[in-house]
Amino acid sequence: MGFDKKETDQLLADCGRRCCICGLLHRVQVHHIKPKEKGGTDDIKNGIPLCPNCHDEVHTEYSSGKTTKIYSEQELKFHRQRTIELVKYGMISGGYIAVSNPPKSVTLTLITVSPTNSSIAYGMTQQFVATAQYSDGTSSVISIEAIWTSVNPCSLDKLRAYSPLPINSILLSDLSPLSPADKLAEARTQFNDIFMLAKQLDVNAIGAMQSISTKFLTLSRQYNASGVAYFTDFSTVKSALLEIGALGFHDVAAVTENAIALACLRAYTNMLILSDLGALSPESKLTEARKQFNDIVKRTKLGDTGAFWQIDNVSAAFLKASNYYFGGGADYVSDFDKVQQALSEVQSLTTPIATDDIAIVRGLASGVTIGTSIITATSGAISGAAILTTTVP
């Protein structure tokens, strides 16, 4: 059957009608890199322009003991690619080498990873693809060459994913001339303003919810002690944080930033509930801490990168609540042993998230988000980040 004529003409033109080994001009034909009698195909990717002499040399089988190495299929492909590039950049043209016309400098400008988010049910897997964009406008898939890593979603200083809105911290600080009541009122106003922006998925407002929530509750605790008024303020903050954390994002251009911000806010909310600012009784706090611990362990074993980076903090909060409630003793020791066992199992896992796919195991309720992970692809000095939000449909 032979090579397709149109594809053959294109390959000859791409190679400047030169032999890809010796560079001879004109007297060339397209030959099979892998001979058909050895399983080669007529796909043009298996073709290489060669002159008669080089063609005979390529297919010569040297006897054992000879130092001359026969041409491998990979070497022939390299020769073909080199010739195409020399022609493309003007270093070979019309039978001479144009030394004065060096190749263009092409640099890697961007790496993207797709899909950026995915819903995966039991029994399904999702493949991720890394694509490199170059300065000359071309692109290529580099999934094989890329290095896939897991990153702490809340490493904001390193990722620089967004800049949280600044709060007027001086007005709320000990240096402020405001009275305690006015200072609390100012904190409440700032909290409500940022909350309203966060509900509109303003990523910088979402990032600011952590600092303003902590400041608001700290001032409320100082002013109201632990009375009903503080409990009301805590419930208001908790409801607001949970509402924002449950939001989805629809602006494709801001998927990465929103996902990082929401993942960090969810982690902050959980820890706030278990902190000294949490308006829970010792028994309720232990119950909540135990629930969070069991959840974080399960999510970590499912491959949730965010859970992987949070498990130490949640474990510490669980043990603190247990020790406070039980005052040490056998029940606390039992909780401590449980944490040690879980951490040991988690540390034995190879990576928080699979490098090329992720599968969800049976047993999660429909609509549950098990975590937001960041996958980075690196080629040379350039890195690209993608967000994977894994949910159960």
C-alpha beads as a LAMMPS data file, in Angstrom:
LAMMPS data file: protein, C-alpha beads

393 atoms
392 bonds

1 atom types
1 bond types

-500.0 500.0 xlo xhi
-500.0 500.0 ylo yhi
-500.0 500.0 zlo zhi

Masses

1 110.0

Atoms # bond

1 1 1 0.000 0.000 0.000
2 1 1 2.826 2.446 0.871
3 1 1 2.788 5.891 2.459
4 1 1 -0.007 8.334 1.718
5 1 1 1.136 10.540 -1.193
6 1 1 -0.045 13.812 0.342
7 1 1 1.635 13.034 3.651
8 1 1 4.804 11.963 1.829
9 1 1 4.950 15.258 -0.071
10 1 1 4.483 17.183 3.175
11 1 1 7.302 15.259 4.920
12 1 1 9.660 15.836 1.965
13 1 1 8.857 19.553 2.066
14 1 1 9.309 19.707 5.858
15 1 1 12.758 18.116 5.477
16 1 1 13.730 20.405 2.541
17 1 1 13.898 17.312 0.331
18 1 1 17.125 16.384 2.070
19 1 1 18.473 13.106 3.334
20 1 1 17.977 13.237 7.097
21 1 1 21.379 11.610 7.746
22 1 1 23.944 13.045 5.309
23 1 1 22.004 16.109 4.127
24 1 1 22.153 15.252 0.414
25 1 1 19.708 17.380 -1.577
26 1 1 17.178 16.121 -4.195
27 1 1 17.980 12.391 -4.587
28 1 1 15.899 11.231 -1.645
29 1 1 12.925 8.976 -1.051
30 1 1 10.797 8.326 2.023
31 1 1 11.733 4.976 3.574
32 1 1 10.372 3.024 6.521
33 1 1 12.083 3.596 9.866
34 1 1 10.807 0.219 11.028
35 1 1 10.690 -2.146 8.034
36 1 1 7.294 -3.563 7.187
37 1 1 8.651 -7.103 7.422
38 1 1 9.428 -6.363 11.073
39 1 1 5.984 -4.988 11.844
40 1 1 6.405 -1.424 10.570
41 1 1 3.362 0.458 9.276
42 1 1 2.664 2.920 6.483
43 1 1 1.954 5.675 8.994
44 1 1 3.995 8.703 7.884
45 1 1 5.414 8.878 11.416
46 1 1 7.295 5.718 10.438
47 1 1 8.811 7.455 7.414
48 1 1 12.160 9.211 6.927
49 1 1 13.624 10.829 3.784
50 1 1 16.933 9.113 2.896
51 1 1 19.329 9.074 -0.030
52 1 1 20.088 5.646 -1.615
53 1 1 23.460 5.289 0.146
54 1 1 22.131 6.125 3.592
55 1 1 19.114 3.895 3.029
56 1 1 21.412 0.931 2.328
57 1 1 23.497 1.804 5.389
58 1 1 20.456 2.048 7.657
59 1 1 19.264 -1.436 6.759
60 1 1 22.696 -3.092 6.973
61 1 1 22.870 -5.714 9.704
62 1 1 26.404 -5.638 11.151
63 1 1 27.875 -8.917 12.330
64 1 1 28.476 -9.487 16.029
65 1 1 31.773 -8.178 17.328
66 1 1 31.768 -5.102 15.107
67 1 1 32.139 -1.770 16.918
68 1 1 29.887 0.088 14.448
69 1 1 26.414 0.501 15.910
70 1 1 23.429 -0.047 13.646
71 1 1 20.861 2.733 13.357
72 1 1 18.108 2.354 15.945
73 1 1 14.536 3.441 15.290
74 1 1 14.885 6.148 17.938
75 1 1 18.085 7.532 16.376
76 1 1 16.424 7.738 12.970
77 1 1 13.535 9.662 14.486
78 1 1 16.001 12.085 16.056
79 1 1 17.699 12.607 12.670
80 1 1 14.339 13.305 11.053
81 1 1 13.281 15.770 13.761
82 1 1 16.636 17.582 13.638
83 1 1 16.361 18.001 9.846
84 1 1 12.805 19.336 10.114
85 1 1 13.909 21.898 12.729
86 1 1 16.944 22.994 10.688
87 1 1 14.696 23.607 7.703
88 1 1 12.029 25.297 9.811
89 1 1 14.452 27.835 11.278
90 1 1 16.291 28.511 7.989
91 1 1 19.592 26.834 8.821
92 1 1 19.213 24.531 5.805
93 1 1 17.867 25.906 2.524
94 1 1 18.568 25.250 -1.162
95 1 1 21.656 23.128 -0.583
96 1 1 23.592 25.428 1.757
97 1 1 23.692 26.189 5.458
98 1 1 22.524 29.700 6.310
99 1 1 24.845 30.332 9.254
100 1 1 23.788 33.983 9.403
101 1 1 20.177 33.042 10.106
102 1 1 20.136 31.394 13.575
103 1 1 17.032 29.633 14.860
104 1 1 14.419 31.655 16.680
105 1 1 14.501 31.559 20.454
106 1 1 11.393 29.667 21.527
107 1 1 10.605 29.563 25.240
108 1 1 8.023 27.788 27.302
109 1 1 5.546 30.397 28.516
110 1 1 2.732 28.492 30.229
111 1 1 1.624 25.071 31.375
112 1 1 -2.046 24.256 31.790
113 1 1 -3.578 21.145 33.293
114 1 1 -7.025 19.885 32.377
115 1 1 -9.601 19.197 33.551
116 1 1 -9.438 21.795 36.304
117 1 1 -12.245 20.196 38.291
118 1 1 -14.088 16.932 38.099
119 1 1 -16.876 14.897 39.664
120 1 1 -15.928 11.263 39.996
121 1 1 -18.230 8.425 41.027
122 1 1 -17.333 4.976 42.269
123 1 1 -15.629 2.898 39.596
124 1 1 -14.639 5.926 37.485
125 1 1 -11.187 7.399 36.926
126 1 1 -10.083 10.770 35.598
127 1 1 -7.021 11.347 33.442
128 1 1 -5.200 14.685 33.694
129 1 1 -3.366 16.238 30.748
130 1 1 -0.580 18.833 30.925
131 1 1 -0.176 21.104 27.888
132 1 1 2.764 23.446 27.269
133 1 1 2.319 26.765 25.460
134 1 1 5.359 28.259 23.698
135 1 1 6.362 31.799 22.767
136 1 1 5.956 31.116 19.040
137 1 1 2.279 30.307 19.497
138 1 1 2.651 26.524 19.312
139 1 1 1.680 24.035 21.999
140 1 1 2.332 20.420 22.856
141 1 1 1.126 17.818 25.333
142 1 1 3.816 17.197 27.971
143 1 1 1.967 14.886 30.354
144 1 1 4.732 12.284 30.155
145 1 1 7.520 14.826 30.676
146 1 1 5.675 16.763 33.392
147 1 1 6.385 16.251 37.068
148 1 1 3.143 15.881 39.006
149 1 1 3.213 16.862 42.656
150 1 1 0.805 17.483 45.497
151 1 1 0.804 20.915 47.116
152 1 1 -0.681 22.210 50.347
153 1 1 -3.758 24.160 49.142
154 1 1 -3.224 26.725 51.876
155 1 1 0.399 27.573 50.993
156 1 1 -0.822 30.959 49.834
157 1 1 2.475 32.797 50.213
158 1 1 4.110 30.333 47.847
159 1 1 1.235 30.089 45.397
160 1 1 0.262 33.766 45.487
161 1 1 -3.147 32.725 44.285
162 1 1 -4.918 35.808 45.620
163 1 1 -4.505 38.813 47.914
164 1 1 -6.984 38.906 50.827
165 1 1 -8.788 42.208 51.287
166 1 1 -7.079 44.258 54.006
167 1 1 -9.026 44.862 57.195
168 1 1 -8.645 48.057 59.228
169 1 1 -6.656 46.238 61.902
170 1 1 -5.249 49.426 63.468
171 1 1 -8.758 50.671 64.183
172 1 1 -9.440 47.332 65.905
173 1 1 -6.131 47.098 67.761
174 1 1 -5.096 48.131 71.273
175 1 1 -3.824 51.398 69.754
176 1 1 -7.314 52.383 68.637
177 1 1 -8.943 55.299 70.521
178 1 1 -12.350 53.609 70.168
179 1 1 -14.150 52.344 73.244
180 1 1 -14.556 48.548 73.564
181 1 1 -18.204 48.829 72.458
182 1 1 -17.332 50.999 69.429
183 1 1 -14.420 48.752 68.546
184 1 1 -16.714 45.719 68.544
185 1 1 -19.268 47.609 66.445
186 1 1 -16.538 48.493 63.918
187 1 1 -15.417 44.853 63.741
188 1 1 -19.017 43.753 63.199
189 1 1 -19.397 46.274 60.352
190 1 1 -16.163 45.143 58.669
191 1 1 -17.192 41.501 59.060
192 1 1 -20.605 42.104 57.464
193 1 1 -19.079 44.091 54.579
194 1 1 -16.519 41.403 53.766
195 1 1 -19.133 38.662 54.155
196 1 1 -21.385 40.353 51.581
197 1 1 -18.513 40.535 49.087
198 1 1 -17.514 36.922 49.786
199 1 1 -21.066 35.764 48.996
200 1 1 -20.536 37.264 45.531
201 1 1 -17.458 35.017 45.184
202 1 1 -14.992 37.872 45.476
203 1 1 -11.903 35.724 45.963
204 1 1 -10.027 38.409 47.930
205 1 1 -13.007 38.826 50.271
206 1 1 -13.129 35.047 50.775
207 1 1 -9.460 35.222 51.724
208 1 1 -10.158 38.007 54.221
209 1 1 -12.942 36.093 56.009
210 1 1 -10.401 34.315 58.196
211 1 1 -8.696 37.404 59.630
212 1 1 -11.876 39.436 60.143
213 1 1 -13.696 36.495 61.752
214 1 1 -10.888 35.940 64.247
215 1 1 -10.672 39.648 65.065
216 1 1 -14.452 40.029 65.414
217 1 1 -14.778 37.043 67.758
218 1 1 -11.745 38.081 69.806
219 1 1 -13.238 41.530 70.413
220 1 1 -16.666 40.022 71.167
221 1 1 -15.112 37.647 73.712
222 1 1 -13.277 40.532 75.373
223 1 1 -16.422 42.656 75.540
224 1 1 -19.095 40.015 76.207
225 1 1 -16.976 37.415 78.027
226 1 1 -18.603 34.038 77.357
227 1 1 -22.198 35.120 77.694
228 1 1 -25.196 34.855 75.427
229 1 1 -24.083 37.826 73.299
230 1 1 -20.776 36.125 72.487
231 1 1 -22.547 32.866 71.681
232 1 1 -24.786 34.806 69.277
233 1 1 -21.773 36.400 67.574
234 1 1 -20.013 33.034 67.298
235 1 1 -23.109 31.443 65.756
236 1 1 -23.328 34.314 63.261
237 1 1 -19.688 33.892 62.227
238 1 1 -19.941 30.105 62.033
239 1 1 -23.071 30.268 59.838
240 1 1 -21.427 32.813 57.539
241 1 1 -18.266 30.738 57.163
242 1 1 -20.227 27.580 56.428
243 1 1 -22.351 29.434 53.872
244 1 1 -19.299 30.738 52.009
245 1 1 -17.515 27.394 52.252
246 1 1 -20.464 25.650 50.598
247 1 1 -20.397 27.941 47.559
248 1 1 -19.361 26.747 44.118
249 1 1 -17.521 28.778 41.529
250 1 1 -18.640 29.503 37.996
251 1 1 -16.038 31.873 36.543
252 1 1 -13.695 29.540 34.672
253 1 1 -10.938 32.139 34.645
254 1 1 -10.965 32.289 38.454
255 1 1 -11.388 28.583 39.202
256 1 1 -7.908 28.141 40.674
257 1 1 -8.022 31.186 42.947
258 1 1 -11.581 30.523 44.164
259 1 1 -10.912 26.860 44.832
260 1 1 -7.797 27.645 46.869
261 1 1 -9.593 30.351 48.839
262 1 1 -12.619 28.144 49.566
263 1 1 -10.446 25.167 50.534
264 1 1 -8.513 27.298 53.002
265 1 1 -11.707 28.827 54.410
266 1 1 -13.213 25.377 55.042
267 1 1 -10.071 24.294 56.870
268 1 1 -10.083 27.513 58.923
269 1 1 -13.772 27.068 59.836
270 1 1 -13.176 23.574 61.186
271 1 1 -10.242 24.698 63.303
272 1 1 -12.084 27.808 64.558
273 1 1 -14.875 25.632 65.931
274 1 1 -12.306 23.596 67.889
275 1 1 -10.254 26.604 69.041
276 1 1 -10.541 28.577 72.271
277 1 1 -12.925 30.914 70.417
278 1 1 -15.330 28.052 69.747
279 1 1 -18.515 28.537 71.794
280 1 1 -18.979 24.849 72.580
281 1 1 -19.163 22.956 75.840
282 1 1 -16.214 20.609 76.543
283 1 1 -18.395 17.603 75.677
284 1 1 -19.694 19.172 72.445
285 1 1 -16.188 20.234 71.438
286 1 1 -14.877 16.697 71.940
287 1 1 -17.761 15.287 69.887
288 1 1 -17.054 17.765 67.075
289 1 1 -13.307 17.107 67.252
290 1 1 -13.823 13.346 67.064
291 1 1 -16.127 13.799 64.059
292 1 1 -13.597 16.026 62.275
293 1 1 -10.765 13.618 63.035
294 1 1 -12.616 10.599 61.630
295 1 1 -13.583 12.629 58.558
296 1 1 -10.053 13.912 57.925
297 1 1 -8.581 10.416 58.187
298 1 1 -11.134 9.028 55.734
299 1 1 -10.563 11.877 53.257
300 1 1 -6.787 11.515 53.497
301 1 1 -7.000 7.823 52.644
302 1 1 -9.175 8.745 49.654
303 1 1 -6.370 10.918 48.289
304 1 1 -7.591 14.375 49.340
305 1 1 -4.484 16.570 49.378
306 1 1 -6.164 19.238 51.491
307 1 1 -6.980 16.653 54.154
308 1 1 -3.423 15.348 54.051
309 1 1 -2.070 18.758 54.999
310 1 1 -4.710 19.334 57.707
311 1 1 -4.560 15.993 59.508
312 1 1 -1.832 17.000 61.983
313 1 1 -3.727 20.110 63.145
314 1 1 -7.040 18.278 63.434
315 1 1 -5.380 15.411 65.320
316 1 1 -3.819 17.867 67.786
317 1 1 -7.168 19.615 68.313
318 1 1 -8.877 16.262 68.899
319 1 1 -6.322 15.202 71.509
320 1 1 -6.483 18.613 73.210
321 1 1 -10.284 18.363 73.500
322 1 1 -10.052 14.758 74.729
323 1 1 -7.389 15.556 77.320
324 1 1 -9.383 18.548 78.606
325 1 1 -12.627 16.600 78.858
326 1 1 -11.244 13.371 80.349
327 1 1 -8.408 14.968 82.335
328 1 1 -6.040 12.291 81.092
329 1 1 -6.887 8.747 82.153
330 1 1 -7.794 5.637 80.180
331 1 1 -10.267 7.307 77.818
332 1 1 -7.689 9.881 76.763
333 1 1 -5.049 7.180 76.288
334 1 1 -7.522 5.307 74.060
335 1 1 -8.029 8.416 71.907
336 1 1 -4.270 8.995 71.793
337 1 1 -3.624 5.425 70.605
338 1 1 -6.323 5.844 67.945
339 1 1 -4.651 8.990 66.623
340 1 1 -1.226 7.360 66.592
341 1 1 -2.572 4.386 64.641
342 1 1 -4.329 6.602 62.095
343 1 1 -1.272 8.802 61.561
344 1 1 0.885 5.734 61.094
345 1 1 -1.473 4.412 58.418
346 1 1 -1.590 7.769 56.637
347 1 1 2.190 8.178 56.668
348 1 1 2.530 4.787 54.975
349 1 1 0.667 6.118 51.925
350 1 1 2.950 6.891 48.995
351 1 1 1.379 10.166 47.822
352 1 1 -1.660 12.209 48.844
353 1 1 -3.033 12.085 45.301
354 1 1 -2.408 9.813 42.344
355 1 1 -0.179 11.226 39.601
356 1 1 -2.464 10.415 36.706
357 1 1 -5.877 9.479 38.020
358 1 1 -8.055 9.330 41.101
359 1 1 -10.881 6.978 41.915
360 1 1 -13.554 7.363 44.580
361 1 1 -14.384 4.398 46.772
362 1 1 -17.864 3.304 47.727
363 1 1 -19.608 4.686 50.775
364 1 1 -19.827 8.462 50.354
365 1 1 -23.152 10.267 50.176
366 1 1 -24.205 11.971 46.966
367 1 1 -23.005 15.558 46.624
368 1 1 -20.265 15.283 49.235
369 1 1 -17.117 17.233 48.423
370 1 1 -14.151 15.231 49.690
371 1 1 -11.591 17.900 49.015
372 1 1 -9.813 20.364 46.810
373 1 1 -6.341 19.460 45.594
374 1 1 -3.709 21.277 43.627
375 1 1 -1.759 19.515 40.905
376 1 1 1.303 21.202 39.447
377 1 1 3.081 20.340 36.224
378 1 1 6.682 21.426 35.788
379 1 1 8.811 21.573 32.651
380 1 1 12.166 23.266 32.974
381 1 1 11.781 26.386 35.088
382 1 1 8.085 26.864 34.338
383 1 1 5.267 25.459 36.450
384 1 1 1.522 25.407 35.962
385 1 1 -1.067 24.689 38.630
386 1 1 -4.532 23.193 38.310
387 1 1 -7.244 22.674 40.877
388 1 1 -9.046 19.376 41.202
389 1 1 -12.248 19.595 43.234
390 1 1 -13.404 16.043 43.803
391 1 1 -17.072 15.403 44.566
392 1 1 -19.433 12.499 44.497
393 1 1 -22.207 13.116 41.914

Bonds

1 1 1 2
2 1 2 3
3 1 3 4
4 1 4 5
5 1 5 6
6 1 6 7
7 1 7 8
8 1 8 9
9 1 9 10
10 1 10 11
11 1 11 12
12 1 12 13
13 1 13 14
14 1 14 15
15 1 15 16
16 1 16 17
17 1 17 18
18 1 18 19
19 1 19 20
20 1 20 21
21 1 21 22
22 1 22 23
23 1 23 24
24 1 24 25
25 1 25 26
26 1 26 27
27 1 27 28
28 1 28 29
29 1 29 30
30 1 30 31
31 1 31 32
32 1 32 33
33 1 33 34
34 1 34 35
35 1 35 36
36 1 36 37
37 1 37 38
38 1 38 39
39 1 39 40
40 1 40 41
41 1 41 42
42 1 42 43
43 1 43 44
44 1 44 45
45 1 45 46
46 1 46 47
47 1 47 48
48 1 48 49
49 1 49 50
50 1 50 51
51 1 51 52
52 1 52 53
53 1 53 54
54 1 54 55
55 1 55 56
56 1 56 57
57 1 57 58
58 1 58 59
59 1 59 60
60 1 60 61
61 1 61 62
62 1 62 63
63 1 63 64
64 1 64 65
65 1 65 66
66 1 66 67
67 1 67 68
68 1 68 69
69 1 69 70
70 1 70 71
71 1 71 72
72 1 72 73
73 1 73 74
74 1 74 75
75 1 75 76
76 1 76 77
77 1 77 78
78 1 78 79
79 1 79 80
80 1 80 81
81 1 81 82
82 1 82 83
83 1 83 84
84 1 84 85
85 1 85 86
86 1 86 87
87 1 87 88
88 1 88 89
89 1 89 90
90 1 90 91
91 1 91 92
92 1 92 93
93 1 93 94
94 1 94 95
95 1 95 96
96 1 96 97
97 1 97 98
98 1 98 99
99 1 99 100
100 1 100 101
101 1 101 102
102 1 102 103
103 1 103 104
104 1 104 105
105 1 105 106
106 1 106 107
107 1 107 108
108 1 108 109
109 1 109 110
110 1 110 111
111 1 111 112
112 1 112 113
113 1 113 114
114 1 114 115
115 1 115 116
116 1 116 117
117 1 117 118
118 1 118 119
119 1 119 120
120 1 120 121
121 1 121 122
122 1 122 123
123 1 123 124
124 1 124 125
125 1 125 126
126 1 126 127
127 1 127 128
128 1 128 129
129 1 129 130
130 1 130 131
131 1 131 132
132 1 132 133
133 1 133 134
134 1 134 135
135 1 135 136
136 1 136 137
137 1 137 138
138 1 138 139
139 1 139 140
140 1 140 141
141 1 141 142
142 1 142 143
143 1 143 144
144 1 144 145
145 1 145 146
146 1 146 147
147 1 147 148
148 1 148 149
149 1 149 150
150 1 150 151
151 1 151 152
152 1 152 153
153 1 153 154
154 1 154 155
155 1 155 156
156 1 156 157
157 1 157 158
158 1 158 159
159 1 159 160
160 1 160 161
161 1 161 162
162 1 162 163
163 1 163 164
164 1 164 165
165 1 165 166
166 1 166 167
167 1 167 168
168 1 168 169
169 1 169 170
170 1 170 171
171 1 171 172
172 1 172 173
173 1 173 174
174 1 174 175
175 1 175 176
176 1 176 177
177 1 177 178
178 1 178 179
179 1 179 180
180 1 180 181
181 1 181 182
182 1 182 183
183 1 183 184
184 1 184 185
185 1 185 186
186 1 186 187
187 1 187 188
188 1 188 189
189 1 189 190
190 1 190 191
191 1 191 192
192 1 192 193
193 1 193 194
194 1 194 195
195 1 195 196
196 1 196 197
197 1 197 198
198 1 198 199
199 1 199 200
200 1 200 201
201 1 201 202
202 1 202 203
203 1 203 204
204 1 204 205
205 1 205 206
206 1 206 207
207 1 207 208
208 1 208 209
209 1 209 210
210 1 210 211
211 1 211 212
212 1 212 213
213 1 213 214
214 1 214 215
215 1 215 216
216 1 216 217
217 1 217 218
218 1 218 219
219 1 219 220
220 1 220 221
221 1 221 222
222 1 222 223
223 1 223 224
224 1 224 225
225 1 225 226
226 1 226 227
227 1 227 228
228 1 228 229
229 1 229 230
230 1 230 231
231 1 231 232
232 1 232 233
233 1 233 234
234 1 234 235
235 1 235 236
236 1 236 237
237 1 237 238
238 1 238 239
239 1 239 240
240 1 240 241
241 1 241 242
242 1 242 243
243 1 243 244
244 1 244 245
245 1 245 246
246 1 246 247
247 1 247 248
248 1 248 249
249 1 249 250
250 1 250 251
251 1 251 252
252 1 252 253
253 1 253 254
254 1 254 255
255 1 255 256
256 1 256 257
257 1 257 258
258 1 258 259
259 1 259 260
260 1 260 261
261 1 261 262
262 1 262 263
263 1 263 264
264 1 264 265
265 1 265 266
266 1 266 267
267 1 267 268
268 1 268 269
269 1 269 270
270 1 270 271
271 1 271 272
272 1 272 273
273 1 273 274
274 1 274 275
275 1 275 276
276 1 276 277
277 1 277 278
278 1 278 279
279 1 279 280
280 1 280 281
281 1 281 282
282 1 282 283
283 1 283 284
284 1 284 285
285 1 285 286
286 1 286 287
287 1 287 288
288 1 288 289
289 1 289 290
290 1 290 291
291 1 291 292
292 1 292 293
293 1 293 294
294 1 294 295
295 1 295 296
296 1 296 297
297 1 297 298
298 1 298 299
299 1 299 300
300 1 300 301
301 1 301 302
302 1 302 303
303 1 303 304
304 1 304 305
305 1 305 306
306 1 306 307
307 1 307 308
308 1 308 309
309 1 309 310
310 1 310 311
311 1 311 312
312 1 312 313
313 1 313 314
314 1 314 315
315 1 315 316
316 1 316 317
317 1 317 318
318 1 318 319
319 1 319 320
320 1 320 321
321 1 321 322
322 1 322 323
323 1 323 324
324 1 324 325
325 1 325 326
326 1 326 327
327 1 327 328
328 1 328 329
329 1 329 330
330 1 330 331
331 1 331 332
332 1 332 333
333 1 333 334
334 1 334 335
335 1 335 336
336 1 336 337
337 1 337 338
338 1 338 339
339 1 339 340
340 1 340 341
341 1 341 342
342 1 342 343
343 1 343 344
344 1 344 345
345 1 345 346
346 1 346 347
347 1 347 348
348 1 348 349
349 1 349 350
350 1 350 351
351 1 351 352
352 1 352 353
353 1 353 354
354 1 354 355
355 1 355 356
356 1 356 357
357 1 357 358
358 1 358 359
359 1 359 360
360 1 360 361
361 1 361 362
362 1 362 363
363 1 363 364
364 1 364 365
365 1 365 366
366 1 366 367
367 1 367 368
368 1 368 369
369 1 369 370
370 1 370 371
371 1 371 372
372 1 372 373
373 1 373 374
374 1 374 375
375 1 375 376
376 1 376 377
377 1 377 378
378 1 378 379
379 1 379 380
380 1 380 381
381 1 381 382
382 1 382 383
383 1 383 384
384 1 384 385
385 1 385 386
386 1 386 387
387 1 387 388
388 1 388 389
389 1 389 390
390 1 390 391
391 1 391 392
392 1 392 393
